Amino acid sequence: MDFDDDFDNAGDQQQDGEEGGDAGPNFDDFFGGDASKDGDTARYMNDSVIFLVDCRKSMMTVVEDGKSQFDLVIEAIVSFMKTKVITSKDDKMSLMLYNVENANNPLSFKGINLAFGLENPDADRIKNVINITKNFNTNYKASDKEYPLFEALWLCTHVFKDVDKKPFTKRIFLFTNEDNPSATDSNQRNQAFSYAKRLTEMNVDIELFPLKKPDSRKFEIKKFYADLIAIDPEDASAGVIDTSNRITELTKRIRQKIYKKRQLGSLDFFLAPGVKIAIRFYTMIHTARKPTPIQLHTATNKRLNTATKVVCQETGSTLHKDQVGFFHPLSDEKVFFQKEDIAEIKKFDDPGIKLMGFKPKSRIKSYHNIRSSYFMYPDEDRITGSSQMVDALIK
C-alpha cells in the first residue's frame, strides 16, 4: 500500500504568489548538488549473490581438522550470510551445487542441484545451509563424473531473471579446485565462454574462489579461467592464484566480497581524432555516512512511499510539471528559464575525456589537489583493446 504525503512547497517555490507556479532558484536540481557527495548520488542497489559450489569427489577430501574443502566452503558461506542478515537483510542469496549425483533444478540439467533460489537470508535459511554438510551424501552426493560448467552458468542466467528488472547488483561466487574443467571437450569450453559473456552483458560479475588442488599444486588460471572471467592482471600475468584450505583465510577472502565495488560511471577516453578507448572510474575514498532512514507505517510496519506534490499558494490546487516555471532573481527582475535551457548550457561537448598532451610528474604540485582522486580502469567490455592501450600509455 502506498501512502502519499502532500508537501506544500509554496513558501519555498513561490515569491508571494506573484508568479503562480513559478519556482524559485534551486540549482542543485540541475547541477547535481555537491560534487563531493559522489558516493551518495549513485542509487543504492541491493546485492544478489549465487554461490556456485563444485562438489566433485576431490572437494570432499579431508584437508583441515577433519573437514573437507566442501565443508570449509559451506562454513564460509554461512559466515557471509550471517553478516548479510545484520548489514543488508534485503539482499538475496542462492546456493547451487554442481557435479552432484542427485540433480534438482528448473532446467532439468544433470549434475546440478539448486539448493534454493534467490531469497533473503534469515535464521532458517542459514540452518538449512549448515545442515547440507550433515546430509550431503543422502540429499546430494558427490559425482564421479564431471558435468559441463556451461550448464551451471546457463542456470545462473535463469535464476537471475527473478531480479533482472529490480535494483539489484548480480554476482556469482564460484568455488572450485579444478583449474581446467572440460579439458578434452572444446565444445563445452566454448559454450562456457559464451555463457560467461552473456552473464557479463547482464552485468553479472563472476568472482572466482580457487581452492588448492588435490596434489597441492597451485591453481593455474591460464588454463581456463583467465579467458572465462575478469582476473586481476597481476594474477593473470603470474598464471597462478594463491589458494588456501584454511577456514580463516577462506572466510576472510569471501568477506572481502561482501560489498561490491561499484563503479561511478564509464566514459570514452579520446586519444586522437577517431581514436578512443573506454574507461571506468571509481572513487578511492569518501566520507562514510549513515544509511538513509526508512519510513515505516506505525500501525502495519510496512515501508512507506513518499510522493511530493507542488501546491499553488493562492488556490491550493496541485500543479503539474508543465505549470511550474523557474526563475533567477536579477536586480529587481526575474529571469525565467526552463530545465532544457540549463541542460543546453551545461552541454558543451560529448561526455568523455580528451588527451591534451603530456607533462612531467615534477609539474604536479600538492596544492593542485582539490579533492580525493578517481581511479580509472580500462573497460574492455565496451571497447576491446582498451587494456592494451592503457598499458602502452603508462609505459
N, C-alpha and C positions, 0 to 999 in steps of 0.2 A: 504494500500500500504506500502510495506517495503522499506526502503532506507538503503542501505548497505554503510558503511563507511570503506574504506580501511585504515588501520594503518600500516605504515612502522615501524616495530619493530626491524629492523636490527641493529640499533645503540645500543639497549638495550639487544638484544638477541644473538649477534654475536661478536666475537673478530676479528675485521679487516678482516672479510670474510674468515679467515683461515680454519674454520671447516664447511663451507657450512651452513647447517641448524641447527647447534648445538647451543643450547641456553645457556646463562649464568645462574648463580645461582639465583633462586627466590624461596626460601624455604617456603614463605608464601603460595604458591600454594599447598604444601604438608602438612604443619603443621597447616594450618587453620588460620595463622596470629596471631594477638594479642589476647590472651585468655581473656583479659578484655573487649573485644567487643562482648561478647556472646549475648548481646541483639540485635546486628546488624547482626550476622551471620545467624540467622534464617530468612528464606524467608518471606517477608511480605505477608500476606493474607488478602484480603478484607473480610468484615463481611456480612453475610446474616442472617436475623432475621425474624421469623414468629411470629407475635403477635396473640396468640390464646386466644380469649376472651370468657368467659362463659356469656351467655345472658339470663339465667333463670330469672324468674319473680322476685326473691329475689334480683337480681342485679339491678333492676330498682327502688328499694325503696330509697326515698329521705333521705340522711344522713347528708348533709352539704350545707348550703346556697342555698337550693332549688335544689341541684344536687344529682343525684343518684350515686351509686358506678360505674355504667357503664359510666356515664358522666366523672367522675374523671379519670377512666382508659383511656378514649379517650384523655383527656387533657394531661395526662402523656405521651401517645404515640406521640401526636403532638409535645410536647416538645422534646422528644427523636429524632424525625425526623428532627426537626429544627436544632438541634445540629449536626446531621449527615450531613446535607446539607453543613454546614460550615466546618466541620472537615474531613469528609470522604464521599464525594459525589458519589464515585464509589461503595459504599456498596449497598446492596439490601435489601428491606423490603417487607413483605407481611402481610396482615391482614385477619384473619379467625375468623368468628363468629360462635359459635356453640350453640345449644339449641335455635334455632330460628324457626319460622313458615315457612318463605319463604326461601327455600333451593336453592342454586345455586353453584354447584361445578362439576369439570370434572368427578368425580366418581359416581355422582348421588346419594350421600348419603342424607338421610333425616336429617333435623335439622341442616345442616351445610351450611353456605354461605361464599364462598371465595370472599371477597370484592375486592381484587386484588392480583395477584401473585407477585413473586419476581421482584421488579422493583426498579430503582434508585429513591431516594427521591428528589422531586422537589416541587416548589410552587403549581402547580396544584394538585399534589397528596396530599399535606398537606391540601389544601382547601377541597378536597373530603372527607378526614377523618374528618375534622371539621363538615362538613355537615351531617355526618352519624347520629349524635345525633338529629339533626333537623328533619330528615326524617326517623328516625328509625322505628316508628310504621307503616309507609307506605311501606318501602322497605324491612324490616327485621322482626320485631315484635317478642317480647319475647314469648317463648313457655311455655305452662303449663306442657308439657311432657318433661321428661329427656331423652336425646338421648345418645347412647353409646359413651364414651370418646375414645374408641379404634378406632372408625371410624375417628375421628378427627386426631388422631395420624397417622393412615393409610394414610390419605390425606396429612399430612405433609411430609411423605416419598415420596409421588408422587410429591409434589411441589419442594422438594429439588433436584429432578433429573435434574432440569434446571441448577444447579451449581455443579452437582456431579463430573464432570471432570474438574472443574475450581478451581483456587486457592482461595477458599472461606472457611472461618470457618462457621459453621452452628449452629444456636441456635433457641430455641423456648422459648418465653416468655409467660407463662401460667398464666392468671388472672382468679381467681375463688373465691367464698366464700363458696363452698361446699367441705368439707374435707372428704366426704365418698361417692363418686359417685358410682352408680350401686350397692348399698349396699345389695340388695336382689338377685342379679344375679351374681353368682360366675363365670359363663362362660364369661360374659362381662368383669369382673375384670381380669380374667386370660389372656384374649386376649389383654387387655390394657397393662398388664405386658409384654406380648410377643412383642407387637409393640414398647414399650419403649426400650426393649432390642435391637430390630432391629435398632432403631434410634441410640442407643449407638454404635452399630457396625459400623454405618455410620459416626461416630464421630460427632454426633449431641448432643449438651448439652441442657437439658431442665431446664430452670430457672423458679421456682415457685414464683408467687407473690400472696400470700394468702390475702384475704380481710376478714374483720370482718363478722361473721355470723349474720343473721337477729336477733337472740336472744341475740346478744352481747357476745356470748361465744367465747373463743379463738379457733383458727384453730388447730385441733388435727391431726398432720401429721401421727401419728402411725396408724391411722385408714386405710389409703390407700397410701398416697404419699411417706411415708418412704420406701415402697417396690417398688415404681414406678421409682423414680429418686434419684440422689445423693443429700442427705441433709447434712448440717453441723452437725457433730457428737454431738455438744453440744445441738443443737436444737432437734436432734433425741432422745437424752437421756432424755431431758425435756418433750418431747412428744407434745409440742405446739410451735407455732411460733407467736410472737407478730405481730399483724396486725394493720392497720391504715386505716381510711377512709378520712384522710385529704389529700388534693391535694398536699400540700407542702411536706409531708412525702412520699407520693407515687411517686411523681416526683423525689425526692432525691434518693429513692431506685432504680428506673429504670435507673437513670443517672449513678449510680454506676456500672451498667452493660454495659455502652457504650463501654468500652474497655475490651475485653475478656482477661482473664488471660491465657496466652499461656504457656504451659509447654515447657521447653527447651529440654526435652527428657525423655526417660524411660529406666531403667536398671534393671537387676536382682541383687538382694542382696543375696549373698551366706552366709548362717549362719553356715553351716556344710556340710561335704560331702553328696551330694544328697538332701540337704535341702536348698531351696531358696524361696524368695518372690519377688514380683515385686514392684518397686517404681517409682514414677515420681519426677522430680526435677524442681524447679523454681528458678529464680533469684529474690532476695528480693529487690534489688536496683541497678540501673546502671545509668550512665550519660545520661541525656536527650540530644538528638542530633536533628538537623534539618532534616526534611524529605528529602529523596533523590530527587533532582530536576528531573522533567520530561521534556525530549526534545521534542519540537513540531516543525512541519514544518512551516516556516514563511508564506507560501502562503495559505495553507489549514488549518493550526492549528491542524493537526492530529498528533497523537503520532508517534514518530519515533522509529524504532527498529534498534539498532546498532549491526553490525556484525564485529568482529575483525578477521583480516587475518594476518598471518605471511608471510612476503615477504623476499625473498632472496636478500641480499645486492648486490651481484655480477650480477645476471641475471634479477632481478626484477620480477621473477615469484612467484606465490603463492605456499607456501609449505603446504603439507598435514601433518597430525599428525605423520604418520609413517616416515616422512622425518625430523622431528625435534628431536634433541637429547639434553641431559642435561649433564652438567659437573660442577665440582667444582675445582677451581684452587688450586693446592697444589705444593708449591715451583715453579718450572718452568714448571711443567707438568699439564695436565688437566685430572682429573679422571672422566671418563664418567659413567653415570648410567641412569636407566630408572625409570619411575614412580612406576613400580611394585617393584623395589628394595627398594624405600622409604616406600612403603606400608608394605613390609615384615619386614623392620627394626622397624617400628612403632608398629607392632603387636607382642606382647609377650604372650598374653593370650586372652581368650574370653572377650568381653566387660562386665563390671559388677563391683560390689563392694564385697569384701570379709571381713567378720568379723574376725579380727585377735585376739581380746581379749578385756578386759575392763580395764580402769584406772580411778581413782577418778578425780572428777572435779578440785581438787586442783592442779593437774598436768598441767592443761591448763593455759598458760600464755598469756598475751595480745600481746606480741611480736611474738607469733606463727601465728597471723593472717596476711595473705599476701594480701587478697582481700575480697570483700564482700562475705558473705556466701551464700550457696544454701539452699533452703528449700526442704526437702524430704517429700513426702506424699505417702502412700501405694496405689498401683494400683490394686484395687480389680477386675477390668475388665479383666486383663491379668491372674492373679493368685488368685483364690478365697482363702480367709483366710489370705491375706496379712495384712489386717487391724488388725485382732486379734493378729497376731504375733508381729506386731509393738507395739501394746498396751502392750503386755506381756514384750517386751524388755524394754520399758520405765519404767514400774512398777518394 
